[in-house]
Every structure is written in structure tokens, then in C-alpha cells.
């Protein structure tokens, strides 16, 4: 009897251990599947479709603008499974209206993993919007749909050769330095008159130093990689650009200083107020291609309905394309996001109130030939509202232009547009 009891106890114990092992294994598999699914969605949200050794870059699949028409292409970058020390990236795109291929090929090597220090080199032949300005430290910005791009028609071609160094000075301070030799070829009949000479196309040799400081964000090292645990505000970005004449064929001396600060207040009732301050100044013999346009997003059409398009995230919706250019400017945008209206668990539209202000000016306007534009020295103001996520990520936007640049015909001051906001969960 005693032997039978011992045998029965051992049998039940074995079955219990096996069931616990199967249960733990099943839980581990479920957890791993969940982590893989979350990583996949995160990659898609960042604009990448992951594969074993490289990730396809979704930014180049389909685009549209007034110069290229439809543009399609494919980009990719190697991932950590290929190498955590080396990377190769590139893309190839084709514009159906201008019948031209655009491409880029580059690569880098990581010399210090903990500070994420990379040395990079790239060769790019592509288009850039005249008057646009970006920060080197904004390494990754992906929108499934880019509304401003639809109506842009003023581009210049860039043939760009760059060497850069990325380095995280501290968890809160990111830096990048870039040296570049660039051929600039405007696609429109622009002439830059300086030193008693007309330039349509020209060469630039530049150095850029960019810093991004997030003093109130919280970070943690996980497997020797820095992860942002909480985004804190305010955040600051500063960038200095210097162009050199007679170095590697550069035609002009000029400098640019760009600044941005973002501040966000979150309230207990789930509403949010966001302030974005942006400023820039260019000094010296700076062509129009490298000046500032303050991100207009209104097309020059007769009626409100003809101008009906899609609103941008941080653009001036009532300001017409190519209406203003500046060599010094400041913009301030205020957005208040009300708590979403919880109609159902998945259907939650949101009301946003918006006010935007811009001021700017330009010296030596007569240098820029065959283009017509104004300046923002009197101060530009618009206000409006958005109701987002009404249907499939689409919503509606209304903006009104008032103040010094209010137009005589009332309907020319009004912009009515779609909005598009899609969040991957």
C-alpha cells in the first residue's frame, strides 16, 4: 500500500511538472509572439517593413507633387541582423511627369555603441523644395500621407555628396556634424544676381553642426542601447550652417542659424496644449533655394472649393505657396487638443484649436530674379480649428487669415481642408 501511494505521488508530481512546463512554454511563446507583433507595428509606424537582414523604407513607395506628378520608388536599410556595426541604405524613385530617376546610396560604421556614434557617407541625386529647412538631428520622420507635398511646385535639384558624424554627447544631448559638396540646379527660371554675375545653377560647399537637447526626457540603457522612457518638455534644437566660397568649387559665402523649441502641457482631463517656436536667419550671399518660406500650404485657385486639399501638421493653411520668402523669420504655433469625444472605444473624434503667427523680412530682394514674392515684415496671423479622426483617420480643418496680410476678397482668407491622422496601435 505504501509503495502504491509513493508511486501515485510521483506520478502526479511528474504530471504537474510537465503541465507547468507546457504552460510556461505556451506562455513564453505567446509572450514572444506579442513582442514580435509589437516590434512589427512599431517598425511600420516608423515607416519600415522589416525583413530578416534589411528593412524596406515605406517613405518612397508613392508620392505626388506638382512638378513630378506621381512618384514611386523603393528604399531599404540594413538592420541589426545584418550587422550592428555597419549599415547600408539607399533608395531609387521615378517621377512620371518630369521623367527622371532620383536616387541615393550611403552607408555608415558605428565606432562607439553606447554613445551611438556613427560615421556616414552618402551620395544623393534628388529634388528639394525651395525655401525648406530641416534639422540633421530629425533623423526619422514618417507620415503615411504627406499632405503639403501634393501642391508644391517650386523645387531645385540637388546632387549631394556628404560625410557626417552622429554622436550622442549625453542621453539628453544628440549631435550631428556634416560636410557636404552640393550641385544646385533650380527647376524654374531663377537667377541669383551677386558680384555682378548671374547664377542659375551653382555649387555649394557647406558644414553643418546640429544639436538636439531634451533636458526633461527620461532615458535608460537596455542592452547597451539608449531607450526613451518618457518624452519631456521643453525640447530644443539648434543648427548652424556655413557655406564656403572657393573651397571644393563653392560659389558663395553665407551662414544660417536655425532654432526650434517645442513645449507641451498635458492636463489631468487628457487635453494637451502644444507650443512650437521656430526661427531662422541667413547672412551673406544666400540664394533663394536656401532661404525660408515658413511652410505655406494653400494653392492659388479662384474659389474655396478649388483650394480644398489636405491640411499639414505644422503649416500655414491660408498662406499661398511661394507668396513669401525671408532671410530671417520667426513663427509661433499654438495648438490646444481637447479630450477626444469617446463615442465608442474605437471612434473618438478630437477637436483642436489652432493659432499661428509668422514674422520675417529680407535684405537684397533684388538679388533674386525671375521670381515674385513678398516679405512678412508686418506679421502674418491665422487661426482656426480641426476636428480630427472623423472617418478612417480623416477629419476637417478650417483656418482664417486676418491682420496685416488680410486679403481684400473675403473668401481668399479662408482655407477649408481635410485632415489626416492615423495612429498604429
Secondary structure, DSSP 8 states (H G I E B T S, - for coil): -HHHHHHHHHHHHHHHHHHHHHHHHHHHHHHHHHHHHHHHHHHHHTTEEE-SSEEEEGGGSEEEETTTEEEEEEEEEE-TTT-SSEEEEEEEEEETTTTEEEEEEEEEEEEETTTTEEEEEEEEEEEEETT----TT------SS-GGGGG---EEEEEEEEEEEEEEEETTEEEEEEEEEEEEEESS--EEEETTEEESEEEEEEEEEEEEE-TT-EEEEETTEEEEEE--S-EEEEEEEEE-TTSTT----EEEEEEEEEEEEE-TTS-EEEEEEEEEEEEES--GGGSB---EEE---SSTTTT--B--SSSEEEEETTSB-BSEEEEEEEEEE-----SSSS---EEEEEEEEEEEE-S-GGGEES---B--TT-EEEEEEEEEEEETTEEEEEEEEESTT--SSGGGGEEEEEEE-----
